Amino acid sequence: MGGVKRVIIFNLVILALLFGCSYNKVDDIDQQLGFYMQASKDQYAQSINKIEVEIVNNTSNAISTNLGYRIEYFDGCSWNEIPLELQVVPILIEIEQHGSHSFEIYFHHDQYYYQTGNYRVIKTIVQYNLEYPLSAQFSLISSS
């Protein structure tokens, strides 16, 4: 009976590694759709107050978004949303065909302790009444 338990546990561990832990680069999928978001740099100091991201629209149709965003942290196995209370003004921003728009993303150090590691910003864009989440990944490194 002990051998069967070990095999089951081994299989569960393998399945968790294959399917549970995913550090997906959504960016590659986004670019295939014709629009994507990127951070201005790959790495920032842990104490940074804001970064800039840019949404690029390489399609022949306009897309739209707003000022809202969320930040997620990669814990080594999955992405976890950082609980921030953001006050976002409901402004619709249209990004013309073959155009781009930059946004400032603020780190609210009073609401969350940003440890070093991998993060991503998620923003939603709309095209033809369909919503698409875009992500821009970056790392926070020690400020010292």
C-alpha positions as CSV (number, residue, x, y, z in Angstrom):
1,M,0.0,0.0,0.0
2,G,2.9,2.4,0.7
3,G,4.2,2.0,-2.8
4,V,0.8,3.0,-4.3
5,K,0.7,6.1,-2.1
6,R,4.2,7.1,-3.3
7,V,3.3,6.7,-6.9
8,I,0.1,8.8,-6.5
9,I,2.0,11.5,-4.6
10,F,4.8,11.4,-7.3
11,N,2.2,11.8,-10.1
12,L,0.5,14.7,-8.2
13,V,3.8,16.5,-7.9
14,I,4.6,16.0,-11.6
15,L,1.1,17.3,-12.6
16,A,1.5,20.3,-10.3
17,L,4.8,21.1,-11.9
18,L,3.5,20.7,-15.4
19,F,0.2,22.5,-15.0
20,G,0.2,24.4,-11.7
21,C,3.4,26.5,-12.0
22,S,3.3,28.7,-15.0
23,Y,5.3,31.8,-15.7
24,N,3.6,32.5,-19.0
25,K,4.8,35.3,-21.2
26,V,1.4,36.6,-22.3
27,D,3.4,39.2,-24.3
28,D,4.1,36.7,-27.0
29,I,0.4,35.9,-27.4
30,D,-0.5,39.6,-27.4
31,Q,1.9,40.3,-30.2
32,Q,0.3,37.6,-32.4
33,L,-3.1,39.5,-31.8
34,G,-1.5,42.7,-33.2
35,F,-1.3,44.6,-29.9
36,Y,0.9,44.3,-26.8
37,M,2.1,46.1,-23.7
38,Q,5.7,46.5,-22.6
39,A,7.5,48.1,-19.7
40,S,10.1,50.7,-20.5
41,K,12.8,48.5,-18.8
42,D,13.1,44.9,-17.7
43,Q,14.4,45.7,-14.2
44,Y,13.8,48.4,-11.7
45,A,15.0,49.2,-8.1
46,Q,12.7,47.7,-5.4
47,S,12.1,51.3,-4.1
48,I,10.8,52.6,-7.4
49,N,7.6,54.7,-7.1
50,K,6.4,54.4,-10.7
51,I,7.2,52.8,-14.0
52,E,6.1,53.5,-17.6
53,V,4.3,50.9,-19.8
54,E,3.4,51.4,-23.4
55,I,0.5,49.7,-25.3
56,V,1.3,49.3,-29.0
57,N,-1.5,48.7,-31.5
58,N,-0.2,47.2,-34.7
59,T,-3.6,46.5,-36.1
60,S,-5.6,48.5,-38.7
61,N,-8.3,49.2,-36.2
62,A,-8.4,51.4,-33.1
63,I,-8.4,49.8,-29.6
64,S,-9.4,51.4,-26.3
65,T,-8.5,51.1,-22.7
66,N,-8.8,53.2,-19.5
67,L,-6.4,54.2,-16.7
68,G,-7.1,51.1,-14.6
69,Y,-4.5,48.4,-14.0
70,R,-3.5,45.7,-11.6
71,I,-0.1,44.5,-10.5
72,E,0.7,40.8,-10.0
73,Y,3.6,39.1,-8.3
74,F,5.0,35.7,-9.4
75,D,5.5,33.5,-6.3
76,G,7.5,30.8,-8.1
77,C,4.4,28.9,-9.0
78,S,1.6,31.3,-10.0
79,W,0.7,34.9,-10.4
80,N,-1.0,36.6,-7.5
81,E,-2.7,39.9,-7.6
82,I,-1.4,42.6,-5.3
83,P,-4.3,44.0,-3.2
84,L,-4.2,47.7,-4.0
85,E,-7.0,50.2,-3.4
86,L,-6.7,52.4,-6.5
87,Q,-8.9,55.4,-7.3
88,V,-9.1,55.4,-11.1
89,V,-10.9,58.2,-13.0
90,P,-13.1,56.5,-15.7
91,I,-11.5,58.0,-18.8
92,L,-11.7,56.1,-22.1
93,I,-8.4,56.2,-24.0
94,E,-8.5,55.3,-27.7
95,I,-5.3,54.1,-29.3
96,E,-5.4,54.6,-33.1
97,Q,-4.5,52.0,-35.7
98,H,-0.7,51.5,-35.8
99,G,-0.3,53.8,-32.8
100,S,0.7,53.6,-29.2
101,H,0.1,55.2,-25.8
102,S,2.2,55.3,-22.6
103,F,0.9,55.0,-19.1
104,E,2.4,55.6,-15.7
105,I,2.0,52.7,-13.2
106,Y,2.3,53.7,-9.6
107,F,3.6,51.5,-6.8
108,H,1.7,52.2,-3.6
109,H,4.3,51.4,-1.0
110,D,2.0,52.6,1.7
111,Q,-0.4,49.7,0.8
112,Y,2.0,46.9,-0.1
113,Y,5.6,45.8,0.5
114,Y,7.2,45.0,-2.9
115,Q,9.8,42.3,-2.4
116,T,12.4,41.6,-5.0
117,G,11.2,39.3,-7.8
118,N,9.1,39.1,-10.9
119,Y,6.0,41.2,-11.4
120,R,3.6,42.1,-14.2
121,V,1.2,44.9,-14.9
122,I,-2.2,43.9,-16.4
123,K,-4.4,46.3,-18.4
124,T,-7.5,45.4,-20.4
125,I,-8.0,46.7,-23.9
126,V,-11.2,46.5,-25.9
127,Q,-11.5,45.9,-29.7
128,Y,-14.9,45.2,-31.3
129,N,-16.5,44.9,-27.8
130,L,-14.1,42.0,-27.0
131,E,-11.8,42.4,-24.0
132,Y,-8.2,41.4,-24.0
133,P,-5.9,41.4,-21.0
134,L,-2.4,42.7,-21.8
135,S,0.6,42.2,-19.6
136,A,4.0,43.8,-19.2
137,Q,6.5,41.8,-17.1
138,F,9.5,43.2,-15.2
139,S,11.6,42.5,-12.1
140,L,12.3,44.4,-9.0
141,I,15.8,44.1,-7.7
142,S,17.5,45.1,-4.5
143,S,17.7,48.9,-4.0
144,S,21.0,48.7,-2.2
